Amino acid sequence: MHYKKIIKIAMGMLLTAGLSNSLMADSFSNKQQQDLKSARAQWQQKNIPSGMQTGDLRATTERDSGADNVSMYLQNVNFDVVENIGFYIEKLKVTLEPKVAGNPVVFDDVESFTINVHSGSVVLSPQVITDLFNNHILDYWPRPLDELTITTKDDYLEVEADLKLWSWFPGIWLPADLGGKIVLNGDNKLVYEIDDVRVLGIPLYGLLNAIFIDLDLLLSIEREGAKLVDSVLVLDHTSVFPPPALSGRISSASLDSDGLRLVFSDNEAAAFSKPSVVADSYIWAQSGDPRLFDIVVNNGTVQVLPEDASKPLRFNLYDYRKQVAAGTLKMAKNGDIIATVPSTDGPDYKAAASSGGKALTGKSTGTSTESLDSSCTNRAGFNVCEQKEKEAVKAKAASVVEKAEVVMPLSTEAREELKRVAVGTCFNRAGFAVDCK
């Protein structure tokens, strides 16, 4: 009798415990679902900066935030597209726009998207311009100019290079110097207006001008984004750099000892929210669907910070995987991703305005910026001592210029005829075509 009562009591306790566990599980599950619902509402909240996308959004899915592009703000960053070709970014608001609407921005496929610059300013240092010409614009053979070295000063750009006329004559490289200003033309292209040409130290621009011979009769530069027309070099900023392509209008271009400064002001109304971490140097992707490695960050907010906060971030687009793999990632509950990465190799640069009026430079290997001689540092922070002045060249041949004054100028028809002559044609001193020997 007592045994049966004990069995009933035990069964009742087990049933009660089972119901209690079931209720607790339902409670935990409901709480988890409520938390997920709240988090999903936060994740799907549109973070597009005001003024960045005016059209209607696409329907939102788990794989598509509906944003047309990735909105990004960069501050105090050395942004290399590849190797040392890129910009020092003071402040810049851009959108990364996939060429196929609805696709994510794939960082591993730089030809699949365009960087549309809305507003801000960038600086191309003399060394960056040098590398752009040596390693990209003139990266073909035979080429008319070799081993360029660029220097800049107030409203003037000087080039030291080796030169071959028509890319082959006279068979050896001749030391040459070019000089001129950079202006914007009506098509919003950068134009290098050459007004000084010297070969072996001999000034030739006056002579060539007097006899109506343009530089494009002697040199040929015609690459995507760069073309020598008459005696000016036209550079299209939307295509002269390695991919990804750029878009956006330049409002002003100026030269000083820091380099070439470009200012964009197409859309100054765009306003970004503050990133998660307060910092002096960072990249902040506020909206859109970037694809990093094989992961699509849907409607993600990603902040990239330098591992060494005492220096500006140096970010290399082509080698971003290597940087991210060597850094650390933190994920906030609201979905923000904080990436702290080491800077890539290259000269450190920090604008004077960002360091209390004292520019900082140094090598990324950890060299103290205080060890640099202040006389080597210009006001923007570039080490100008690396660009030594060239030794004195030969005395000016004044007689050449004097002779130019008495030479009869070519007619327009003669100039056009000369431009149609095949490359490699040889002439004697009288101006007649002869067999090349």
N, C-alpha and C positions, 0 to 999 in steps of 0.2 A: 504493500500500500504506500509506504513512505517512498519506496523506490520510484513508483509511478509519478508521485508529486514532484520528486527531484527532477525527473525527465521533463515534465511539463514546464517547470520553472526554467530549466536550462534552455529549452527550446524557445521560450518566451524571451529570454535574455539575448539569444542569438538573433532572433527576429528583430528585436529592438535595435541591436547593434548594427544589423544589416541596413535597416531603414535609416538609421542615423548616418552611417557611412555614405549611403546613397544621397541623402539630403546634403551632406557636406560636399560630396563630389559635384552635385548640381550647383551648389553655392560657389565652389572654386571655378567651375566651368563658366558660370554666369559672369563671375567677376572678370575672368580672363577675356571673355567675349566683350564685356563692357569696356575693358581697358583697350582691347584691339580696336573697337569702334571709335573710341576717343582718339587713339593714336592714328588710325587711318584718316580720320577727319583732319588731323594736323598734318599728316604727310601729304594729303591731297590738296591742302590749302594752296592757292596760287601765290607764288612768291615773285612773280614777274615784276621787276622794277617799273615804277610808273614811267610812262613815256617810251618804253622799249618795244611794246607790241600793241599796235592799235587795232588790228583785225580781230575777228572772232576766233576763239580757241576751238580746237578740234575736241571731239568727245573724249573724255578722260577714261583710260583703261588702266589695268595693272601694269601695262608695258608702255604706256604713252601718257605723258602729263598734259598733252594738248598744246604745249608751248611750241612755237615755231623754231626756237633757237635756244642756245645756252647764253644767258646774260652773265657777263663777267666784268669785275672791276679789279684793276691791278694798281698797286701803289708801291713806288720805290723798289722796282724789280728790274734786274738785268734779265731780259727775256731773249734767249738765243733760239732762233729757229733751228739752226744746225751749226755746230762748231761755234765760231765767234761771230757769225752773221746774225744780227738781230738788233735790238734796241735797248737803251736804258730808258725805262718807263718811269716818268715822274708820277703822273696820274693818268689813268686811261679807262674809259668806259667802252666796252665792245660787246658785240654779239657774235657767237660762233654759229654760223648758219649752214646747215646741211644742204648740199646741192640737190638732194632728193627730199622733197617735203615729207615730213612724218618720220624720217629716219633719225636715229640718235646721232650725236656728234661723236664720230669714232676717232679717238686720238691717235690710233695706230695707222690710220689712213688719212694723211694730211691733205690728200688731193680730193677728199670727199666733202670738204667744208670750206667756207670762206670766213675770214675774220673781217667783220664790218666795224670800222672804228666810228664811234658816235662823237666822242669829245675827249680832249686831253692833249698831252704833249709827250713826245719822245725825243731822244737824242741819239744820233749816230756818231760815235766817236771817230776821229781820224783813222784809228786802227780798224774799226768795223768797216768803214768805207773802203779802206785798203783791201781788206779780206774779201769784201763783196766783189770788187773788181778782179782781183787776182784769182780767186777761187770759184767765182760763179759767172760774172758777166763775160770775162775773157778766158773762160775755161774751155778753150778749143785751140786747134792748131791747123795751119799756121795762124798766128795772131799778130797784130800790128804793134802792140805794146806789151811789155813784160816787166815783172818785178816793180810794180807801182808802189810808191810811197806817198801817202796823202798827208798834207798838213792844212790846217784851217786857221784863219784869223778873222778879224772883223770884216764880214761881208766879202771874204775872198778865200778861194780854195786853190791850193797849189799842188801840182803833181810832178814828182820825179819818177822817170821811167826809162826803160830801154826801148828804142824805137827801130822798126824796119819799115821803110816806105813800101806800100802795096803788100805788106806782110812778108817781103822777102829781100828787098834791096837795102843795103849793098851786100847782104850775106852775113854781116855781123851786126850785133846790136849797137846802136848809137845812143849815148846818153842824151836825154831830152828833158825839157822842163816845159810844163804848161801852166797857165794861170787864168783865172776868170771868176766871175760871179755866178751864183745860182739864183734863178728867179722862177716864178710860177708863170706859165703861159695861160692863154685863154681856155685851154683844154684841161687845166688843172694838172699839168705835167711839170716836172722839174726840168729846167733848162740850164745847162752849164754853158754860159756864154764865154767862150775862150777869147781872151784878148792879148795873150802873150804866148809865143811859141819860140823856144830856143833849142837848137841842136848843136851839140859840142860847144855850148856856151854862146853861140852866135844867134842874135835875135833875128827871127825870120818873119814874124807876123806882119810887120810893116811892108816887107818886100812882097809877101804873098798877097796882101791886101791891095797893094799898088798895081799888081799885074792881074788882079781879079782871079786868083787861084784860091779856091776854098779847100779846107782841110780834107773834105770827103773825096777830093781827087787823089790825095796822097795816102789817106788812111781809110780803112773800111771797118766800121763797128756797126753791126746789125744783128743784135741778139734780141730775144724776147724781152721787151721792156726797155731796151737801150738801142738808140740809133743815132749815128752821126749824120746830121743834115747840114750841108754847107759847112759852116765852121762852128756849129753848136751841137752839143750832145744832149739829146732829149731822153729823159728818164721817166718812165711811167711807173709810179710807186705801186700800182695795182698788180703789176706783173714782173717787175724787175727782181724781186726777192724770190728765194726758193719757196715752194709751196709750204703752207696753204696760201691761197690768193688773198690779197687785201682789197678792201673797198672802203669808201669814205673819202670825202673831199678834204684837201689840205687848205686851211685858211691862211696860213703864213709859213714861210720857210726862211730861216736866217742862219748865218754862219758866224761863229766866234771860235775862240781857242778850244772850247769844249767839243766842237764838231758841228754837225748839221742838226738844227732843232726844227722839228716839224710840229705844228699846232693844228689840231682838228677841232671843229666846233659845229658839226652838222646838227647835233642833237644835245645841246647842253641842258635840256630840261629833264633828262633821264636821272632818276633818283634811286639809289640803292639803299637797302637797310644796312645797319651795322652788323659786321660779322660777329661770330661767337667770341672770338679772342681779340682783345685790343692789342694791336701791334703796329709797328712803324712800316714794316715791309711784309706784303702778303698778296696772294691771289685769292679772290672771292668769287666763286661761281654761285649765283643766287637762284637760278631757275633753269629749267630745261632738262634734257636727258643726255648727259655725257656718257660715253662708253669708255671706261678705263680698264685696261687689260681685257677680260671677257665679261665684265660686269657692267650692266647698264644701271646707272644711278638715276632712278626715275624721280623727276621733280626734286632732284637733290640739291642740297646746299653744301658746298665743299669749300673749305678754307685750307690753303696751302701756306705753311709758315717755314721760315728758315730754321735749321737746327741751331745755327749760331745766330742768336738774336742781335748780336753786336754789329752784324754786317747785313746788307741787303740780300735778299734771296736772289740766287742766280739759277734760273730755270731753263732747261733745255727741252724743247718740245719733242725733238726726235728721240731723245734718250730719257723720256719721262719714266719709263718702266724701271730703269736702273736707279733713278732717284727715289721713286716710291718704294721699291723693294728694300732700299737701304735705310728707309725712314720708319716712322711709327704712325699708326692710324688709331684714332679714338673716335668712337661713335656716341653722340649724345642721344638722349631719350627722344628728343624732338626730331631726330633724323639727320642732324648736322654731322658731317664727317670732317674731322680735323686731321690733316696730314702734316706732320713735321718731317721735313726732308733735308738732307745735306745739300749744299749748293754744288753745282758742277764746277769743274775747273775753269779758270778764267780770271782776268783782272778784276779785283773788287772795285766797286764804284759806289760812292754815296754822295748825293748832291749836298752842297754846302748848306743849303737851306734846311736840310733834315738833320744836321749835326751841329747846330748852334753856330753856324757861320764858318766852321772849319771842315774842309773837305777831307775825306778819309779814303786812302787807297792802300793797296797791298796785294800780296799774292794769296790765292785761296788755300795755299798749303799751310797757312797759319801764321805767316809772318806778321809781326806787329805793325800796325799802321803808323805807330808813332816813330818807327825806325826810319821812315822815309824823310829825306831832306825836304823841308818845306818849300825850298826853291824849285823842287822838281814837280810840285803839285800845283796845277792851275786851279782856278776857283770852283771848278765843277768836280775836281777830284781825279783827273787823269794824270798819269805819270808822263810828263812831257820830256823828261830827260832821255827816254828811250829813243826819241826821234832827234838824233844829233843833226846839227846843221851840216849841210854838204860843204866840202872844201871849195875854195874859190875856183871858179871855172876860168876858162881862157878869156882874155880881154875881148870886149865887144869889137866886132868888125864893122866899124863905122862906114868903111868904104862900100860895104854891101848895101847898106841902107841908102847911101848917096846915089849909088848906081840905080837903085830902084826908082828914084825920083825921075830919071830920064828914060826909063823903059816905057815903050808905048803899051798901053793897056790892051788886053785882048777884047775883041768884040763879044757881044752876047752869043752870037752864032758860033764863034770859035771856042768859047767856053763850053757850050753844049756839045760841040763836036769832040772836044777833049774828054768830056765825061763819058762818051760812048766808046772810047778806046779800050780794048781788052786789057785786062790786068796782065802785067808781064811784058807789055810792049816796050821796046827799047828805042831811045831817040838819040840822035847825035847833037852836037852843040848848036847846030843850026835849026833844030826842031823837027828834022825829018825822021820818020820811022826807019829803023835799020835792023838788020839781023842781030840778035843778041849773041854776044861772045863772052 
